[in-house]
Amino acid sequence: DAKTTQPNSMESNEEEPVHLPCNHSTISGTDYIHWYRQLPSQGPEYVIHGLTSNVNNRMASLAIAEDRKSSTLILHRATLRDAAVYYCILLFGNAGNMLTFGGGTRLMVKP
Amino acid sequence: GAGVSQSPSNKVTEKGKDVELRCDPISGHTALYWYRQSLGQGLEFLIYFQGNSAPDKSGLPSDRFSAERTGGSVSTLTIQRTQQEDSAVYLCASSLGWGLVGNEQFFGPGTRLTVL
């Protein structure tokens, strides 16, 4: 399985942008890049996903490198509620894939 | 609309007893997943249901674990003869199961199982 690597932790100030990196150098052509996050004491929450082009939604933006070997999740204005563990995972195709979370990046947001 | 719901939210049981955990997925979602998460650990896949297909049970840790999904909707995860190492948060997720957002999984709040 293609794996991802993320920094263990990052810090941000409230209302500043946050760029969370993810490396996936062994990604295959049919792997989608997914991001989930998990707030303290809650279940995981879908954030965004993409294949080749950059993606935007109400929660975040996903910037995908041209060679697809890395991607960056962008939170445009961090809030205290964004403090969570962010997981970058690769899923084959569009459906029917169980999630396997690695260590993820623990994002701390300072007021 | 309603999200994924799970019951009970907390379950404390004695070692050796059987437990049943329930999951109500989002209406119309054909895919349903069970995971568990031990304290401070990552997500561990248990079982996956997709429509009327045979479930993918490859993640079940032992034959004490079983799950069923009735009528393509509600699912029950059963753990027989519980052991202390079964203590974890059991999470259920559902997804549309097809199309561009087929893999967007919506999680329930989980059931915290404590085996004494």
Interface residues (C-beta under 8 A of the other chain):
Chain A: Y32 H34 Y36 Q42 G43 P44 E45 Y46 H49 L91 G93 N94 A95 G96 N97 M98 L99 T100 F101 G102 G103 G104
Chain B: A31 Y33 Y35 G42 L43 F45 Y48 Q50 D56 G59 L91 A93 S95 L96 G97 W98 G99 L100 G102 N103 E104 Q105 F106 F107 G108 P109 G110
